[in-house]
Amino acid sequence: MNHQNSVNYFHLLPANLNCAQAILRGFQQEFGISNQEIDDYRAFGGGRAPEGVCGALFAANRLLRQIGKESVVEEFSKNAGGLLCADIRDKHFTCAEYVRMADELVQKKL
């Protein structure tokens, strides 16, 4: 497996990927994610994922659905102290730490 921790792609230039995009990029090879899908996920960072959930969590669950695995919502919420970007951003951890957390939860399910 050639996995690169998703945090290695979070907000780094030149791509400047958001939390949701960084998760997809970190697992791009394992899941066959296209560059276009990563680009499309720009819409899901910064609290813009459906229902305001953390973008990293949203992307992690997208990957897990692809392989028929259960959501990591409970584990993420327990570790992060919540699910909604607006509730957790900059309160307990940095966004990069939430990306790392979501990445590790996906890895555990693989």
C-alpha positions as MATLAB code, in Angstrom:
seq = 'MNHQNSVNYFHLLPANLNCAQAILRGFQQEFGISNQEIDDYRAFGGGRAPEGVCGALFAANRLLRQIGKESVVEEFSKNAGGLLCADIRDKHFTCAEYVRMADELVQKKL';
ca = [
       0.000    0.000    0.000;
       1.340    3.418   -1.002;
      -0.737    5.412    1.455;
       0.401    8.950    2.181;
      -1.140   10.433    5.304;
      -3.767   12.893    4.146;
      -2.413   15.635    6.398;
       0.603   15.757    4.057;
      -1.717   17.366    1.464;
      -3.750   19.681    3.694;
      -3.327   23.370    2.794;
       0.037   22.797    1.133;
       0.894   24.765   -1.972;
       0.516   24.654   -4.867;
      -2.751   22.676   -4.585;
      -3.891   24.148   -1.228;
      -6.311   21.257   -0.651;
      -9.022   21.634    1.963;
      -9.810   18.990    4.590;
     -12.176   16.943    2.396;
      -9.828   17.072   -0.595;
      -6.810   16.100    1.514;
      -8.551   12.912    2.672;
      -9.353   11.895   -0.904;
      -5.826   12.739   -2.073;
      -4.285   10.702    0.740;
      -6.218    7.628   -0.393;
      -6.260    8.435   -4.105;
      -4.267    5.400   -5.232;
      -5.955    2.860   -2.956;
      -9.464    3.934   -3.952;
      -8.903    4.991   -7.564;
     -10.031    8.565   -6.894;
      -9.826   10.845   -9.921;
      -8.205   14.263   -9.825;
     -11.577   15.642  -10.955;
     -13.329   14.206   -7.889;
     -10.674   15.738   -5.650;
     -11.270   19.077   -7.403;
     -15.035   18.648   -6.921;
     -14.533   18.215   -3.171;
     -13.296   21.815   -2.902;
     -16.991   22.541   -2.298;
     -16.966   20.504    0.945;
     -14.266   22.225    2.997;
     -14.634   24.985    5.551;
     -17.937   23.808    6.984;
     -19.671   23.382    3.618;
     -20.089   19.601    3.696;
     -23.722   18.439    3.946;
     -25.356   19.391    7.242;
     -22.163   21.242    8.224;
     -20.184   18.146    9.182;
     -16.411   18.268    9.195;
     -15.197   17.918    5.606;
     -12.525   15.408    6.593;
     -15.188   13.194    8.169;
     -17.471   13.623    5.144;
     -14.712   12.493    2.766;
     -13.637    9.628    5.046;
     -17.168    8.256    5.074;
     -17.383    8.587    1.276;
     -14.331    6.330    0.992;
     -15.682    3.808    3.463;
     -19.060    3.604    1.688;
     -17.176    2.782   -1.515;
     -15.843   -0.409    0.056;
     -18.956   -1.277    2.052;
     -17.542   -0.337    5.458;
     -19.430    1.322    8.277;
     -19.244    5.036    8.960;
     -16.698    6.392   11.437;
     -19.082    9.072   12.750;
     -19.169    7.710   16.303;
     -15.401    7.282   16.586;
     -14.735   10.687   15.051;
     -17.239   12.426   17.326;
     -15.784   10.747   20.406;
     -12.236   11.766   19.461;
     -12.999   15.210   18.050;
     -15.654   16.294   20.515;
     -18.290   16.745   17.819;
     -19.159   16.378   14.152;
     -19.976   19.840   12.877;
     -17.173   21.980   11.530;
     -18.542   25.087   13.229;
     -18.621   23.285   16.592;
     -15.136   21.767   16.495;
     -13.016   24.079   14.349;
     -10.140   25.498   16.396;
     -11.707   24.435   19.695;
     -10.117   21.105   20.585;
      -7.688   20.510   17.737;
      -6.503   22.204   14.559;
      -8.124   21.320   11.243;
      -4.925   19.470   10.300;
      -5.388   17.277   13.377;
      -8.971   16.494   12.323;
      -7.628   15.486    8.894;
      -5.086   13.215   10.590;
      -7.824   11.763   12.811;
     -10.135   11.003    9.861;
      -7.232    9.498    7.903;
      -6.335    7.178   10.775;
      -9.972    6.086   11.188;
     -10.146    5.127    7.496;
      -6.848    3.241    7.750;
      -8.193    1.223   10.687;
     -11.165    0.086    8.578;
      -9.010   -1.084    5.663;
];
